């Protein structure tokens, strides 16, 4: 294959990388003396263009490679294309939700880091080579560490970034050690040849160690218990648009690659997670992690008085729900997982957008800062109600069908042993608990009175339109889920899951 043919295959990643350089150059060379809001508006426009062009390219130019092309480094199929498009759209929305934020004067650098993190996500999603997966993961992580620390005047932001960096460095070491053990056992760095080499050998001690270390590394990225300790501080200390980006785009990419590694790389080492039928493997391991994530995330969120920390513990609980889609290890499970993480990412990004607007006016994101919000910002309040109810799983919003699909997929696995029905029942119980803390936010917005002297909330039209579009997307994905699920199922069959 010629160099230009390879460049054409990596055109989405190339376009986003060019956009990162362009936004940095324009801000430093052209817009440096302009007003902050205009700088952010121009940078967001360039970022949006840099992400929408790759989506247009993927839609118009139907490309396809096999899993063995370039040693699995660049796998292009309908499923990876759909996930890449979702990541790019989330980046566009995160950029537009940053227009009203005043936490930094380094506008070009901020938007360039958003785009560089997106490049890492695109490469990670489209790879079945463990070496490139790790390199992409580190590109994402380094960008996110800096974004968390981007509020230079905030001690809390610096503390959150330091904790995130220390936990992330340790998780990266575990990940690399686990992947190196896989290479030693199989002699390959490609997921499918790894599974072929290990098939039939059973879960020997070295393979079990590789499995545990790999799960530790990716458990950190998805904020699953007990690898979640960074999440509450990082979500609270990070600039709110950055926290929304971490909770949305990076979660989509991380869950997708975790499912790919488990289902393709550890194929044959699944084990069994059925009640009273446990067999050692990655399914029972992830089932236990999912159960602890749901219970700790849901119960800890009850005690939070800061909405950003509440959303952080909510993210831990949602990581447990999403893992149900990984555990099913079949076509229906992958489709339900992708639908769930995309709809959750869209919803939580919108929620962080509303939190950002409140924080810009009040200086904090405490529950009391949302008191009487419906009288100060009725449109944002309506959107926040959509986001909270969707996260709680109330029909006909997208969050309800996301949970419905993963619950059905998990309950239908191995029907002779009732599959993972025990975990589904547990997840339903924790969903009932989560309804309470989401309603606490809505109670403050719609029932509590505004405090005397509460500052007005006047977001700019581009910011308001972005939040409204996200809320509309949550409603549409909930009212017509079959449109997305149908495309996902067809794409997954072609991808060979």
C-alpha positions in Angstrom: 0.0 0.0 0.0 1.3 3.4 -0.9 1.7 6.3 1.5 -1.1 8.3 0.0 -3.4 5.3 0.2 -2.7 5.0 3.9 -3.3 8.8 4.3 -6.7 8.4 2.7 -7.6 5.6 5.1 -6.6 7.8 8.0 -8.2 10.9 6.6 -10.6 11.5 9.6 -7.7 11.5 12.0 -5.6 13.6 9.7 -8.3 16.3 9.3 -8.8 16.5 13.1 -5.0 16.9 13.6 -4.9 19.6 11.0 -7.8 21.4 12.7 -5.9 21.3 16.0 -2.9 23.1 14.4 -5.2 25.6 12.6 -7.2 26.5 15.7 -3.9 27.0 17.6 -2.4 29.2 14.8 -5.5 31.3 14.3 -5.9 32.1 18.0 -2.2 32.9 18.6 -1.5 34.8 15.3 -4.9 36.4 14.4 -7.3 36.5 17.3 -4.9 37.1 20.2 -6.0 40.7 20.8 -9.7 40.1 20.3 -12.3 39.9 23.0 -12.4 36.5 24.8 -15.9 35.6 23.7 -15.1 36.2 20.0 -11.9 34.1 20.4 -13.9 31.2 21.9 -16.5 31.6 19.2 -14.0 31.4 16.3 -12.1 28.6 17.9 -15.3 26.6 18.5 -16.3 27.2 14.8 -12.9 25.9 13.6 -13.2 22.9 16.0 -16.7 22.2 14.7 -15.6 22.3 11.1 -12.6 20.1 11.9 -14.9 17.4 13.3 -17.8 17.7 10.8 -15.5 17.4 7.8 -14.3 13.9 8.8 -18.0 12.9 9.4 -18.8 14.0 5.9 -15.8 12.1 4.6 -16.8 8.9 6.3 -20.4 9.2 5.0 -19.4 10.0 1.4 -16.3 7.8 1.1 -17.2 4.2 2.0 -13.9 2.7 3.1 -13.3 -0.8 4.4 -10.2 -2.7 5.6 -9.8 -6.2 7.0 -8.7 -6.9 10.6 -5.3 -8.1 9.3 -4.6 -4.9 7.4 -1.4 -3.2 8.7 -1.3 -5.7 11.6 -4.7 -4.5 12.8 -3.5 -0.9 13.4 -6.2 0.6 11.1 -9.4 -1.3 11.0 -12.2 0.4 9.1 -15.7 -1.1 9.1 -19.2 0.3 9.5 -19.2 -0.2 13.3 -16.0 1.7 13.9 -17.2 4.4 11.5 -20.4 4.9 13.5 -18.5 5.1 16.8 -16.0 7.5 15.4 -18.9 9.7 14.1 -20.4 9.7 17.6 -17.1 10.7 19.2 -16.7 13.6 16.7 -20.2 14.9 17.3 -19.6 14.8 21.0 -16.4 16.8 20.5 -18.3 19.4 18.4 -20.9 19.8 21.2 -18.3 20.0 23.9 -16.5 22.7 22.0 -19.7 24.8 21.6 -20.6 24.3 25.3 -17.2 26.0 26.0 -18.1 29.3 24.3 -19.4 30.9 27.5 -16.7 29.6 29.8 -14.2 32.1 31.2 -11.8 29.8 33.1 -8.9 30.4 30.7 -7.3 33.0 28.4 -5.4 30.3 26.5 -8.3 29.6 24.1 -6.3 28.1 21.2 -4.4 25.7 23.4 -7.7 24.6 25.1 -9.5 23.7 21.8 -6.3 22.2 20.4 -6.2 19.8 23.3 -9.8 18.9 22.8 -9.0 18.0 19.2 -5.8 16.0 20.1 -7.8 14.0 22.6 -10.3 13.3 19.9 -7.5 12.1 17.5 -6.5 9.6 20.2 -10.0 8.4 20.6 -10.4 7.9 16.8 -7.2 5.9 16.5 -8.1 3.8 19.6 -11.6 3.0 18.3 -10.3 2.0 14.9 -7.5 -0.3 16.1 -7.2 -4.0 17.0 -3.5 -3.7 17.7 -2.7 -3.6 21.4 0.4 -1.4 20.8 -1.5 1.3 19.0 -4.4 1.0 21.5 -2.0 1.8 24.3 -0.3 4.7 22.5 -3.8 6.1 21.6 -4.9 5.7 25.2 -1.9 7.7 26.4 -2.5 10.5 23.9 -6.1 10.7 25.3 -4.9 10.6 28.9 -2.2 13.2 28.5 -4.6 15.6 26.9 -7.3 15.1 29.5 -4.8 15.5 32.4 -3.9 19.0 31.0 -7.5 19.9 30.4 -8.4 19.0 34.0 -5.7 21.4 35.2 -6.5 24.1 32.7 -8.2 26.4 35.3 -4.9 27.9 36.5 -6.4 30.1 39.2 -8.2 27.2 40.9 -6.4 25.2 43.5 -9.1 22.5 43.2 -8.4 22.1 39.5 -4.7 21.6 40.2 -5.4 19.1 42.9 -7.9 17.2 40.7 -5.4 17.0 37.9 -2.6 15.7 40.1 -4.9 12.9 41.5 -6.0 12.1 38.0 -2.4 12.0 36.7 -1.2 9.8 39.6 -4.0 7.3 39.3 -3.7 7.4 35.5 0.0 6.7 35.5 -0.5 3.7 37.7 -3.4 2.4 35.6 -1.2 2.8 32.4 1.5 0.7 34.0 -1.0 -2.0 34.8 -2.4 -1.9 31.3 1.0 -2.1 29.6 2.1 -5.0 31.8 -1.1 -6.9 31.1 -0.8 -6.3 27.4 2.9 -7.4 27.4 1.9 -10.6 29.1 -0.6 -11.2 26.3 2.1 -10.7 23.8 4.4 -13.1 25.7 1.7 -15.8 25.8 0.5 -15.5 22.2 3.4 -14.1 20.2 1.1 -11.5 18.6 0.0 -7.9 19.3 -3.2 -8.3 17.3 -6.4 -9.1 19.1 -7.8 -11.8 16.9 -4.5 -13.7 16.5 -4.0 -13.4 20.3 -7.4 -15.1 20.9 -6.5 -17.8 18.3 -3.2 -18.6 20.0 -4.8 -18.8 23.5 -7.9 -20.7 22.5 -8.2 -24.1 24.2 -5.4 -23.5 26.7 -7.7 -22.6 29.6 -7.3 -19.8 32.1 -3.7 -20.5 33.2 -2.1 -18.2 35.9 -0.3 -15.9 33.5 -3.4 -15.4 31.3 -5.4 -14.7 34.5 -2.8 -12.1 35.5 -2.9 -10.5 32.1 -6.7 -10.4 32.3 -6.8 -8.8 35.7 -4.1 -6.2 34.8 -5.9 -5.3 31.6 -9.2 -4.9 33.4 -7.5 -2.6 36.0 -6.2 -0.3 33.3 -9.5 0.0 31.4 -11.5 0.0 34.7 -9.7 3.3 35.5 -10.8 4.8 32.2 -14.4 3.9 32.6 -14.4 4.9 36.3 -15.6 1.5 37.6 -15.2 0.4 41.2 -12.6 0.0 42.7 -10.7 2.1 40.1 -13.0 5.1 40.5 -11.3 7.2 43.1 -10.1 9.9 40.7 -13.6 10.6 39.2 -15.4 12.7 41.9 -12.4 15.0 42.4 -11.6 15.3 38.7 -15.2 16.0 37.8 -15.6 18.7 40.5 -12.2 20.3 40.1 -12.0 20.3 36.3 -13.5 23.2 34.3 -17.0 22.1 33.7 -16.8 21.7 29.9 -13.7 19.6 30.3 -15.6 17.4 32.8 -18.4 17.0 30.3 -15.9 16.0 27.6 -14.3 13.4 30.0 -17.7 12.0 30.9 -18.9 11.8 27.2 -16.4 11.2 24.4 -13.7 9.4 26.3 -16.3 7.1 27.9 -17.7 6.1 24.5 -14.2 5.3 23.2 -13.1 3.5 26.4 -16.2 1.3 26.6 -16.0 0.4 23.0 -12.3 -0.7 23.1 -12.9 -2.5 26.4 -15.6 -4.6 24.7 -13.4 -5.2 21.7 -10.4 -6.4 23.8 -12.6 -8.7 26.0 -14.7 -10.1 23.1 -11.9 -10.4 20.5 -8.7 -10.6 22.5 -9.9 -12.8 25.4 -12.3 -14.9 23.3 -12.4 -18.3 24.8 -11.7 -17.1 28.3 -15.2 -15.8 29.0 -16.1 -18.1 31.9 -19.6 -18.0 33.3 -21.3 -15.4 35.4 -24.6 -17.1 35.9 -25.9 -17.4 39.5 -24.5 -20.5 41.2 -22.8 -21.4 37.9 -19.6 -19.2 38.1 -16.7 -20.4 36.0 -13.4 -18.4 36.1 -13.0 -15.9 33.3 -13.5 -12.3 32.4 -17.4 -12.4 32.5 -17.6 -13.1 36.3 -14.8 -10.6 37.0 -16.6 -7.8 35.1 -20.0 -8.9 36.7 -18.6 -8.3 40.2 -17.1 -5.0 39.2 -20.4 -3.9 37.6 -22.3 -4.8 40.8 -20.0 -2.9 43.1 -20.0 0.1 40.7 -23.8 0.3 40.7 -24.1 0.1 44.5 -21.3 2.4 45.4 -22.1 5.0 42.7 -25.8 5.1 43.6 -25.4 5.2 47.4 -22.6 7.7 47.4 -24.5 10.1 45.0 -27.3 10.3 47.7 -24.9 12.2 50.0 -23.6 14.8 47.5 -24.4 18.5 47.7 -22.4 19.5 44.6 -24.0 18.6 41.3 -20.7 17.9 39.6 -19.8 15.3 42.3 -23.3 13.9 42.0 -22.8 13.4 38.3 -19.4 11.8 39.0 -20.9 9.2 41.3 -23.8 8.8 38.8 -21.1 8.1 36.1 -19.7 5.3 38.3 -23.1 3.7 38.6 -23.7 4.1 34.9 -20.4 2.3 34.2 -21.9 -0.7 36.1 -25.0 -0.6 33.9 -23.0 -0.3 30.7 -20.8 -3.3 31.6 -23.9 -5.4 31.3 -23.6 -4.9 27.5 -20.0 -6.1 27.6 -20.9 -9.2 29.6 -23.4 -10.6 27.1 -20.6 -11.2 24.5 -23.0 -11.3 21.5 -24.4 -9.1 18.7 -27.3 -7.9 20.8 -25.0 -7.0 23.7 -22.6 -5.0 21.6 -25.5 -3.1 20.0 -27.0 -2.4 23.4 -23.7 -1.3 24.7 -22.9 1.2 21.9 -26.5 2.6 22.1 -26.2 2.9 25.8 -22.9 4.7 26.0 -23.7 7.1 23.1 -27.0 8.1 24.6 -25.5 8.4 28.1 -22.6 10.5 26.8 -25.0 12.8 25.0 -27.2 13.2 28.1 -24.4 13.8 30.6 -22.7 16.3 28.2 -26.0 18.3 28.1 -26.2 18.1 31.9 -22.7 19.5 32.3 -23.6 22.2 29.9 -26.4 23.4 32.1 -24.1 23.1 35.2 -21.6 25.2 33.4 -24.1 28.0 32.8 -25.1 28.0 36.5 -21.5 27.9 37.6 -20.5 30.8 35.4 -23.1 33.0 37.2 -23.0 31.6 40.8 -19.3 30.6 40.9 -20.2 27.1 42.3 -22.4 24.1 41.3 -24.0 23.4 44.6 -27.5 22.1 44.7 -28.7 25.3 46.3 -27.3 27.3 43.4 -30.0 25.6 41.2 -32.8 26.9 43.5 -35.5 28.5 41.4 -33.6 28.0 38.2 -36.9 27.6 36.3 -37.7 31.3 36.9 -34.2 32.5 36.0 -33.6 30.3 32.9 -36.7 28.4 31.8 -35.2 26.9 28.7 -32.1 25.6 30.5 -34.3 24.2 33.2 -36.5 22.3 30.8 -33.4 20.9 29.2 -32.0 19.9 32.6 -35.3 18.1 33.4 -34.9 16.1 30.1 -31.3 15.2 31.0 -32.0 14.2 34.7 -35.0 12.1 33.7 -33.1 10.4 30.9 -30.2 9.5 33.3 -32.8 8.1 35.7 -34.2 5.9 32.9 -37.7 7.5 32.6 -39.5 6.7 29.2 -39.7 7.8 26.5 -36.3 9.3 26.8 -33.1 7.8 25.5 -31.8 6.7 28.9 -34.8 4.4 29.4 -34.2 2.5 26.2 -30.5 2.4 26.8 -31.1 0.6 30.1 -33.9 -1.5 28.6 -31.6 -2.9 25.8 -28.7 -3.7 28.1 -31.0 -5.4 30.7 -32.7 -7.5 28.0 -29.4 -8.5 26.4 -27.9 -9.5 29.8 -31.1 -11.4 31.0 -31.2 -13.3 27.7 -27.6 -14.6 27.9 -27.4 -18.3 28.7 -31.2 -18.8 29.4 -30.7 -22.3 30.8 -28.8 -20.8 33.8 -31.0 -17.7 33.9 -27.9 -15.9 32.6 -27.1 -12.7 34.4 -30.6 -12.2 35.7 -29.3 -11.8 39.2 -27.2 -8.8 38.0 -30.1 -7.3 36.0 -32.4 -7.5 39.1 -29.7 -5.8 41.1 -29.3 -3.1 38.4 -33.1 -2.4 38.4 -33.0 -1.9 42.2 -30.1 0.5 42.0 -31.9 2.4 39.2 -34.8 3.0 41.6 -32.3 4.4 44.1 -30.8 6.7 41.5 -34.2 8.2 40.8 -34.0 9.9 44.2 -30.9 11.9 43.7 -31.9 13.0 40.1 -35.2 14.2 41.5 -33.3 16.2 44.2 -31.8 18.3 41.4 -35.2 18.8 39.8 -36.8 19.7 43.1 -34.3 22.5 43.6 -34.9 23.8 40.0 -38.7 23.7 40.1 -39.9 23.7 43.7 -37.3 25.6 45.8 -37.5 29.4 45.8 -34.7 31.5 44.3 -32.5 33.0 47.0 -32.5 36.8 47.4 -30.0 38.4 45.1 -29.6 35.3 42.9 -27.5 36.3 39.9 -29.3 36.2 36.5 -28.3 33.5 33.9 -27.9 34.9 30.4 -26.2 32.3 28.2 -25.3 33.3 24.6 -27.5 32.1 21.7 -24.9 29.6 20.4 -24.6 28.0 23.9 -28.4 27.9 24.3 -28.8 26.3 20.9 -26.2 23.7 21.6 -28.0 22.7 24.9 -31.4 22.6 23.1 -30.0 20.4 20.3 -28.6 18.0 22.9 -31.9 17.8 24.7 -33.7 17.3 21.3 -31.3 14.5 20.5 -32.0 12.8 23.8 -35.8 12.9 23.1 -35.4 11.8 19.5 -33.1 8.9 20.3 -35.6 7.8 23.0 -38.7 8.1 20.7 -37.0 6.3 17.7 -34.4 4.0 19.1 -34.9 1.3 16.4 -33.3 3.6 13.8 -30.0 3.6 15.7 -30.2 -0.1 16.9 -31.0 -1.3 13.4 -27.9 0.4 11.9 -25.8 -0.9 14.8 -26.9 -4.5 14.4 -26.1 -4.5 10.7 -22.7 -2.8 11.4 -21.8 -5.3 14.1 -22.5 -8.3 11.9 -20.1 -6.9 9.2 -17.5 -6.2 11.9 -17.3 -9.8 12.9 -18.2 -9.6 16.6 
